[in-house]
């Protein structure tokens, strides 16, 4: 249970509604869309990128496994967060048995369906 947190403005929040609002605000700000210039995208698409052979492509579109995620987590540097969420690899390593099923489901949902976006 979270009893208090420091928000993005370095203010301590202690009631449930303020804590929830601080979390929501933080993640909305952390996961803003990235503007991409159309001419840069067109230049990238003009590169001579070789197509992926069908036998390799079939491997790339298979669901992500717990073992693949565990290996990726174990190869990360200590005291580094894997992304903008700020969740360190130490947490993922120490709580692997607790989070592995849900984390794998989330990763596969993002991989096979629509990415998770802030509402």
Secondary structure as UniProt FT lines:
FT   STRAND          5..6
FT   TURN            8..9
FT   STRAND          12..13
FT   HELIX           16..30
FT   HELIX           38..45
FT   HELIX           54..60
FT   HELIX           66..75
FT   TURN            78..79
FT   TURN            84..85
FT   HELIX           89..94
FT   HELIX           96..112
//
